[in-house]
Amino acid sequence: MDTFLFDSIIVGPIHSRRLGTSLGVNLLAPDTKLCNFNCIYCECGWNGAHGNGGFNPYERVVTALESRLQEMAATGKLPDVITFAGNGEPTMHPDFDRIIDATIALRDHYAPETQVAVLSNATMIDRDAVRQALLRVDRNILKLDSGLDETVLHINQPQRPRSVAQTIELMQEFQGCMVVQTMLLRGDYGGHHIDNTTPTEVAAYLEAIRQIHPSEVMLYTIDRNTPADNLQKISYEEMEAVAEQIRGLGLDITVSVAR
């Protein structure tokens, strides 16, 4: 299927089902992807499909963001959230912590009611500078697509596999100051049938969430084209069945699906 890449540093604002009016910040080079996951559902496509990716320099990111916030402040149409996502994993940027600090300063000056959010695959949270930067934003949204190691390998295809137990341990260091985001899907890829909504999967996932105890859980499913064929979105009713069990843990939850 056709996927897409962002062609600029600043994206939007766009309407996000999960975050509202979102002004996107893409720390990765335009029209190429750079990620240490190779998720079978990634809207940016496969790693390496458009050449080798790189990083947008610190100065260019900060200048572009300030310019856009100035424009929006002048019209009185400020975003609900400034969201770091883009063509890959934003926390891989070598100046990620400096960019976050500069973003918070710009937000405080031009748009004090706007939140700052980061969408991350959680692979870099073992680095203190990354973890501390994530703790400074309003919403750090970290990926956990399964409570089972084998399923994580099939769905996320990480460059450096980390066990779910290790990921849980690292997420616990946030002491609840984080959001867990999970893609629910099923389908066939690489000779494997993948379905992270089975009773076994859900039981392992609920135990992981219980141990992490995040401030919120976000469940979502496929909404755009995916690089792997034969993947299927999960119905709202099925997602709600999982969500109800998460509510039983006393946690806030958002279910996001285009219907």
Solvent accessible surface area in square Angstrom, and as a share of the most:
residue,aa,sasa,rsa
1,M,128,0.57
2,D,119,0.62
3,T,39,0.23
4,F,77,0.32
5,L,29,0.14
6,F,38,0.16
7,D,103,0.53
8,S,44,0.28
9,I,14,0.07
10,I,28,0.14
11,V,27,0.15
12,G,32,0.31
13,P,49,0.31
14,I,84,0.42
15,H,144,0.64
16,S,21,0.14
17,R,95,0.35
18,R,57,0.21
19,L,25,0.12
20,G,21,0.20
21,T,53,0.31
22,S,5,0.03
23,L,0,0.00
24,G,14,0.13
25,V,2,0.01
26,N,0,0.00
27,L,0,0.00
28,L,0,0.00
29,A,25,0.19
30,P,48,0.30
31,D,78,0.40
32,T,25,0.15
33,K,9,0.04
34,L,43,0.21
35,C,16,0.09
36,N,17,0.09
37,F,19,0.08
38,N,35,0.18
39,C,10,0.06
40,I,0,0.00
41,Y,20,0.08
42,C,25,0.15
43,E,50,0.22
44,C,5,0.03
45,G,3,0.03
46,W,70,0.25
47,N,44,0.23
48,G,50,0.48
49,A,65,0.50
50,H,96,0.43
51,G,39,0.37
52,N,147,0.75
53,G,21,0.20
54,G,24,0.24
55,F,73,0.30
56,N,2,0.01
57,P,65,0.41
58,Y,43,0.16
59,E,111,0.50
60,R,134,0.49
61,V,1,0.00
62,V,29,0.16
63,T,91,0.53
64,A,30,0.23
65,L,1,0.01
66,E,57,0.26
67,S,50,0.32
68,R,69,0.25
69,L,0,0.00
70,Q,87,0.39
71,E,94,0.42
72,M,11,0.05
73,A,39,0.30
74,A,92,0.71
75,T,93,0.54
76,G,62,0.60
77,K,154,0.65
78,L,67,0.34
79,P,4,0.03
80,D,79,0.41
81,V,3,0.02
82,I,0,0.00
83,T,7,0.04
84,F,0,0.00
85,A,30,0.23
86,G,13,0.12
87,N,0,0.00
88,G,17,0.16
89,E,5,0.02
90,P,1,0.01
91,T,2,0.01
92,M,45,0.20
93,H,8,0.04
94,P,100,0.63
95,D,37,0.19
96,F,3,0.01
97,D,42,0.22
98,R,117,0.43
99,I,1,0.00
100,I,0,0.00
101,D,67,0.35
102,A,16,0.13
103,T,2,0.01
104,I,32,0.16
105,A,63,0.49
106,L,20,0.10
107,R,29,0.10
108,D,79,0.41
109,H,137,0.61
110,Y,40,0.15
111,A,1,0.01
112,P,89,0.56
113,E,165,0.74
114,T,4,0.02
115,Q,79,0.35
116,V,0,0.00
117,A,0,0.00
118,V,0,0.00
119,L,41,0.20
120,S,6,0.04
121,N,9,0.05
122,A,2,0.02
123,T,21,0.12
124,M,11,0.05
125,I,1,0.01
126,D,75,0.39
127,R,132,0.48
128,D,83,0.43
129,A,54,0.42
130,V,11,0.06
131,R,35,0.13
132,Q,73,0.33
133,A,0,0.00
134,L,0,0.00
135,L,66,0.33
136,R,106,0.39
137,V,13,0.07
138,D,70,0.37
139,R,52,0.19
140,N,5,0.03
141,I,0,0.00
142,L,0,0.00
143,K,28,0.12
144,L,8,0.04
145,D,2,0.01
146,S,2,0.01
147,G,14,0.13
148,L,61,0.30
149,D,74,0.39
150,E,112,0.50
151,T,13,0.08
152,V,18,0.10
153,L,81,0.40
154,H,40,0.18
155,I,0,0.00
156,N,3,0.01
157,Q,55,0.25
158,P,20,0.13
159,Q,118,0.52
160,R,172,0.63
161,P,91,0.57
162,R,60,0.22
163,S,38,0.25
164,V,10,0.06
165,A,69,0.54
166,Q,99,0.44
167,T,16,0.09
168,I,14,0.07
169,E,119,0.53
170,L,27,0.14
171,M,0,0.00
172,Q,76,0.34
173,E,87,0.39
174,F,3,0.01
175,Q,160,0.71
176,G,17,0.16
177,C,79,0.48
178,M,3,0.01
179,V,6,0.04
180,V,0,0.00
181,Q,10,0.04
182,T,1,0.00
183,M,10,0.04
184,L,5,0.02
185,L,0,0.00
186,R,51,0.19
187,G,1,0.01
188,D,73,0.38
189,Y,71,0.27
190,G,59,0.57
191,G,86,0.83
192,H,81,0.36
193,H,122,0.54
194,I,6,0.03
195,D,25,0.13
196,N,6,0.03
197,T,25,0.15
198,T,49,0.28
199,P,120,0.75
200,T,95,0.55
201,E,15,0.07
202,V,13,0.07
203,A,62,0.48
204,A,23,0.18
205,Y,10,0.04
206,L,29,0.15
207,E,71,0.32
208,A,1,0.01
209,I,0,0.00
210,R,127,0.46
211,Q,70,0.31
212,I,5,0.03
213,H,101,0.45
214,P,2,0.01
215,S,62,0.40
216,E,26,0.12
217,V,0,0.00
218,M,1,0.01
219,L,0,0.00
220,Y,22,0.08
221,T,2,0.01
222,I,22,0.11
223,D,65,0.34
224,R,120,0.44
225,N,67,0.34
226,T,4,0.03
227,P,17,0.11
228,A,3,0.02
229,D,80,0.42
230,N,106,0.54
231,L,22,0.11
232,Q,95,0.42
233,K,93,0.40
234,I,0,0.00
235,S,45,0.29
236,Y,63,0.24
237,E,119,0.53
238,E,65,0.29
239,M,0,0.00
240,E,44,0.20
241,A,57,0.44
242,V,8,0.05
243,A,0,0.00
244,E,104,0.47
245,Q,87,0.39
246,I,0,0.00
247,R,92,0.33
248,G,67,0.64
249,L,59,0.29
250,G,67,0.64
251,L,14,0.07
252,D,102,0.53
253,I,27,0.14
254,T,44,0.26
255,V,28,0.16
256,S,7,0.05
257,V,19,0.11
258,A,41,0.32
259,R,216,0.79
